[in-house]
Amino acid sequence: IVEQCLTQKPFKVIVSITPAEYTAVLAFTSEERDFEVRAKFAYFEDTEELQIMPLLPVYEQPAAYLSKAINKFTDALPYDKLLVDVTVHLNHHIQNKDTTNIPDLHLAITIQPPEDDDVDEIEIPKPVSKWVGECGLSSDYNFMVWKLRVTCDGHCDIDLALIMSFKEWVKWQQPKETSIAAQTLHTSPTLEYEEFVPAHIKKSLKFGPVAIHSHVWIDISEIQYSIFRHGADGHFNFNSKDPDMFAEGTLYPMVQMSDVECMLRDGANTLKEYIVSLMEGMSLEASAIKLVCESNPIFEPIWGAAINQISSAIYLTAYCHYLDWCNHKYSKCK
């Protein structure tokens, strides 16, 4: 079923999946060596719904680039990294007793208070989630919002929720077996990446279409970022367009990211304030706390670099689509 879902569309939702069945799916896909498809799962126990999405480079690159900007910002803060750890996870489990999700981006902060040499025990700290993000390719925007709502409702410390959305001119489909593209490619050796992706392209083709033998493997029409900030009560209103709580922008076809960048910068400064509060809670030296308070790093993503990296990921995703089809990964029945 998992294999069939992934070959039919970029993501699939299966309903009426019990917790025991979800556990079995995870065990099978992690332990069965002959199972070639690796997918990302999001399970919602209250509705017994399982979302299955293939792991493709395009899902990771926007979050990976943001993680670089976050790390650059936090590295510039002069706090003791052994006592306060800020980690940006990509495709990492975040869960509570009711829900399990694997967001594309997950920023968590963990404290490790100084050890007391006179005590034979140490504290096992719990990571605190501060940012979460989802990236979708031809996905239902409302479904990504729903995933974020479920995640944020279960983790009240989250400050920012992000959606990075890729829209396609036409949703990707495998070549029909009767098409000239399928017949030509099936009778030829599998193409290497260098044969599939040209070394040079026109600037207008940065985001596609990527076509081989007239079949389009990916063609992006828009890259949009949406950011939600929690309200004073700690909850998110994903229906609100209040500029204090919501920002959106496009990276392509036009770079219009000023509102998004402003909210990200505010969010980064909130992280700094949270780190200071943790240092105060551990009763660290006033001089160390003052040093962090007076530091002034700027959260400053370089969107031009992000465009280049995402463009490379789009072409790599097209090649992954081709290999999945060419190698008949989805033809097995388990």
Summary of the structure (lengths in Angstrom):
residues: 334
radius of gyration: 22.1
end to end distance: 8.2
largest distance: 75.8
contacts: 962
relative contact order: 0.15
helix: 38%
strand: 23%
